[in-house]
Amino acid sequence: IEACEDDIQKIKTQVANYSQDDLGQRRRYDLDKAESDKFLSENAAHQDSLWKKVSDLCTELQSTQKELADLVEQRKKELNRRSVLREKEEGRRSGHLAFLNVAEVYLGNLNATIENSEKAKDICKAINDFILDGCDSVALKFDRTESVLAEMATRVNRQYLKQFTDYYLAVGRLHHRKHKKRALLEASISEHHVRLELALDSIDPLAKKHAEAKASALEQRKSLDHEMEALHTKMVSSSKAFEEVADSLRSLNIPFVHPEVILQKSCDDRNEKILDYRDLVNTTEAKQEQLLEEEATQLSKEKEAHTIKVRAAQSQKAAAKGLHPIPPMGAGSNRALAKYHAASFSRYKNLCDTVLTQDEVEAAEVEQQAAASTEAATMVTAPPHPTHKPNLPERIEGRVVMAVYPFRATSSDELTFNKGERIVVINEGTEDGWHYGICNQRTGLYPSNYVTLAPEELEY
């Protein structure tokens, strides 16, 4: 116990010592901390002032750098502009020097040309004097020969144009016929194909017949294609060969139209006629009956109006003769007076019927005379003589004309046509008053004053 108490006393003493030491240490720590806080606050304030200065310097540096960059960019642009101006100036100066050199050379050439021209003029004048003095007969003979050659060339070119036009049109027509035949073969092939399919589906023994017919049609179409290709080749080759003659015709100022244009217009005219015929054929019976009914109604109205007019005339004539249309009286009247009135009415009726018959005959005669006069008015006058001057423009080649008068050919090289038919003009004939053209798939001569320009040509 004593030992423990001693230890307790020692421990208390040590605790008191440690407490005093701790209190001293705390005081020293607090003083040191206060001095440290003061130092840190002064240091922070000083750092803040320095950082503020640094920030101001950075801001000023950035603005200075931006100004420097702008100045550098402006200097660069100015240097580039001066470089471009210097290159342009150098190019202008070099171009000016080159122009002066070329102009000097050109002026020298012009002066030399003028000098040579003067000399050539003197030489040409001397040669011309020599030719005029000694070669008059040669020049005259040359002119005559040249005139004869030009006339011969004109005749040859015209003859070649006529032959080429006939050949080209004949080949073109043949090609068109074969094209139509090919279309018929195509329809026949389609028909045989359909029948063959039906026969195969129904196991018809006629399938072989349809197959053979189809194969035959295919073979014919193949052969026809070869022939059409050959004809097309001939047309193309002949057109190429005609180019040289066409140049000669143009150089001789001879008007002409390529047969290809004439063939196209002829085909267009033929197609137009076919369409007109189809429209005429396709007119339905109902429409025809309607037209007939309208005509019958119109005739009935006209006849009724005419009957009323004639009845009025009859009444006037009967009144002039003392007759009155009084019908028979009833049974309760005076018998003698009724008999008189009946006889009077019978005579009036017979007279009216007679007058009506005569008036109808007279009206028919008047209608016939009016129709005859109308027909005579609508008929054209006698056609003029073929040698009379036609009312047509100067350039008529390749255009379409319409017949004003009918014409019948008197020789194998002339055309036959009716009034209103179209003719495609190829060229002027060799005889005065006659042209060469195509009508109804035939080529030949026709009198030029029997036709006039077609309405579709007047639009152009």
GITATA-V965119 format. One record per backbone hydrogen bond with DSSP energy under -1.0 kcal/mol. CO is the residue of the C=O (numbers start at 1). NH is the residue of the N-H. E is the energy in kcal/mol with one decimal. If there is no record, write none. Layout:
CO:NH:E
CO:NH:E
This chain:
1:5:-2.6
2:6:-2.9
3:7:-2.5
4:8:-2.5
5:9:-2.7
6:10:-2.6
7:11:-2.6
8:12:-2.5
9:13:-2.3
10:14:-2.9
11:15:-2.7
12:16:-2.7
13:17:-2.7
14:18:-3.1
15:19:-2.5
16:20:-2.5
17:21:-2.8
18:22:-2.9
19:23:-2.6
20:24:-2.3
21:25:-2.9
22:26:-2.6
23:27:-2.1
24:28:-2.7
25:29:-2.7
26:30:-2.8
27:31:-2.6
28:32:-2.8
29:33:-3.0
30:34:-2.4
31:35:-2.4
32:36:-2.7
33:37:-3.0
34:38:-2.3
35:39:-2.5
36:40:-3.1
37:41:-2.7
38:42:-2.4
39:43:-3.0
40:44:-3.0
41:45:-2.4
42:46:-2.6
43:47:-2.9
44:48:-2.9
45:49:-2.2
46:50:-2.3
47:51:-3.6
48:52:-2.3
49:53:-2.0
50:54:-2.9
51:55:-3.0
52:56:-2.6
53:57:-2.7
54:58:-2.5
55:59:-2.6
56:60:-2.4
57:61:-2.3
58:62:-3.0
59:63:-2.3
60:64:-2.1
61:65:-2.8
62:66:-2.5
63:67:-2.2
64:68:-2.6
65:69:-2.8
66:70:-2.6
67:71:-2.5
68:72:-2.5
69:73:-2.6
70:74:-2.7
71:75:-2.3
72:76:-2.4
73:77:-2.6
74:78:-2.4
75:79:-2.5
76:80:-2.6
77:81:-2.8
78:82:-2.5
79:83:-2.1
80:84:-2.7
81:85:-2.8
82:86:-2.3
83:87:-2.4
84:88:-2.9
85:89:-2.8
86:90:-2.6
87:91:-3.0
88:92:-3.2
89:93:-2.6
90:94:-2.7
91:95:-3.0
92:96:-2.8
93:97:-2.5
94:98:-2.6
95:99:-3.0
96:100:-2.7
97:101:-2.2
98:102:-3.0
99:103:-3.3
100:104:-2.1
101:105:-2.3
102:106:-3.3
103:107:-2.8
104:108:-1.9
105:109:-2.5
106:110:-3.0
107:111:-2.5
108:112:-2.3
109:113:-2.9
110:114:-2.9
111:115:-2.2
112:116:-2.8
113:117:-3.0
114:118:-2.4
115:119:-2.0
116:120:-3.1
117:121:-3.0
118:122:-2.1
119:123:-2.5
120:124:-3.4
121:125:-2.6
122:126:-2.1
123:127:-2.8
124:128:-3.2
125:129:-2.5
126:130:-2.1
127:131:-2.9
128:132:-3.2
129:133:-2.0
130:134:-2.7
131:135:-3.0
135:139:-2.2
136:140:-2.3
137:141:-2.5
138:142:-2.5
139:143:-2.6
140:144:-2.4
141:145:-2.7
142:146:-3.0
143:147:-2.4
144:148:-2.5
145:149:-2.8
146:150:-2.5
147:151:-2.3
148:152:-2.8
149:153:-3.1
150:154:-2.4
151:155:-2.5
152:156:-3.1
153:157:-2.9
154:158:-2.6
155:159:-2.9
156:160:-2.9
157:161:-2.8
158:162:-2.6
159:163:-2.9
160:164:-3.3
161:165:-2.6
162:166:-2.7
163:167:-2.8
164:168:-3.2
165:169:-2.8
166:170:-2.5
167:171:-2.7
168:172:-2.7
169:173:-2.8
170:174:-2.5
171:175:-2.7
172:176:-2.4
173:177:-2.8
174:178:-2.5
175:179:-2.0
176:180:-2.4
177:181:-2.7
178:182:-2.4
179:183:-2.0
180:184:-2.1
181:185:-2.4
182:186:-2.5
183:187:-2.1
184:188:-2.5
185:189:-2.9
186:190:-2.4
187:191:-2.4
188:192:-2.8
189:193:-2.4
190:194:-2.4
191:195:-2.6
192:196:-2.6
193:197:-2.6
194:198:-2.5
195:199:-2.8
196:200:-2.6
197:201:-2.1
198:202:-2.2
199:204:-3.0
204:207:-1.8
206:210:-2.2
207:211:-2.6
208:212:-2.7
209:213:-2.5
210:214:-2.6
211:215:-2.7
212:216:-2.7
213:217:-2.4
214:218:-2.5
215:219:-2.3
216:220:-2.5
217:221:-2.5
218:222:-2.3
219:223:-2.5
220:224:-2.8
221:225:-2.5
222:226:-2.0
223:227:-2.3
224:228:-2.8
225:229:-2.5
226:230:-2.4
227:231:-2.5
228:232:-2.6
229:233:-2.4
230:234:-2.4
231:235:-2.4
232:236:-2.5
233:237:-2.8
234:238:-2.7
235:239:-2.1
236:240:-2.2
237:241:-2.3
238:242:-1.6
242:246:-2.8
243:247:-2.3
244:248:-1.9
245:249:-2.7
246:250:-2.4
247:251:-2.4
248:252:-1.8
249:254:-2.8
250:253:-1.3
258:261:-1.3
258:262:-1.4
259:263:-3.2
260:264:-2.1
261:265:-2.5
262:266:-2.6
263:267:-2.5
264:268:-2.5
265:269:-2.6
266:270:-2.5
267:271:-2.8
268:272:-2.4
269:273:-2.2
270:274:-2.4
271:275:-2.5
272:276:-2.2
273:277:-2.8
274:278:-2.6
275:279:-2.5
276:280:-2.2
277:281:-2.8
278:282:-2.9
284:288:-1.9
285:289:-3.2
286:290:-2.5
287:291:-2.6
288:292:-2.7
289:293:-3.0
290:294:-2.6
291:295:-2.5
292:296:-3.0
293:297:-2.9
294:298:-2.4
295:299:-2.8
296:300:-2.7
297:301:-2.5
298:302:-2.5
299:303:-2.8
300:304:-2.6
301:305:-2.6
302:306:-2.4
303:307:-2.6
304:308:-2.5
305:309:-2.1
306:310:-2.5
307:311:-2.9
308:312:-2.1
309:313:-1.9
310:314:-2.7
311:315:-2.7
312:316:-1.9
313:317:-2.2
314:318:-3.2
315:319:-2.4
316:320:-1.9
317:321:-1.3
318:323:-2.6
319:322:-1.1
324:326:-2.5
330:333:-1.0
334:338:-2.3
335:339:-2.4
336:340:-2.4
337:341:-2.5
338:342:-2.3
339:343:-2.3
340:344:-2.5
341:345:-2.6
342:346:-2.2
343:347:-2.4
344:348:-2.3
345:349:-2.4
346:350:-2.6
347:351:-2.5
348:352:-2.5
349:353:-2.6
350:354:-2.4
351:355:-2.8
352:356:-2.8
353:357:-2.2
354:358:-2.4
355:359:-2.9
356:360:-2.6
357:361:-2.2
358:362:-2.7
359:363:-3.0
360:364:-2.6
361:365:-2.4
362:366:-2.7
363:367:-2.8
364:368:-2.6
365:369:-2.8
366:370:-2.6
367:371:-2.8
368:372:-2.7
369:373:-2.7
370:374:-2.7
371:375:-2.9
372:376:-2.5
373:377:-2.1
374:378:-2.5
375:379:-1.8
385:388:-2.3
390:392:-1.1
396:399:-1.7
399:425:-2.6
400:454:-2.0
401:423:-2.6
402:452:-2.1
403:420:-2.4
407:417:-2.0
411:414:-1.4
413:445:-2.8
417:407:-2.7
418:421:-1.5
421:403:-2.5
423:401:-2.8
424:438:-2.1
425:398:-2.3
427:436:-3.0
431:434:-1.4
433:448:-2.3
434:429:-1.8
435:446:-1.8
436:426:-3.1
436:427:-1.6
437:444:-2.1
438:424:-2.2
439:442:-1.0
442:439:-2.6
444:437:-2.6
445:415:-2.8
446:435:-2.5
447:450:-1.4
450:404:-3.0
450:405:-1.4
452:402:-3.6
454:457:-1.0
454:458:-1.4
457:460:-1.2
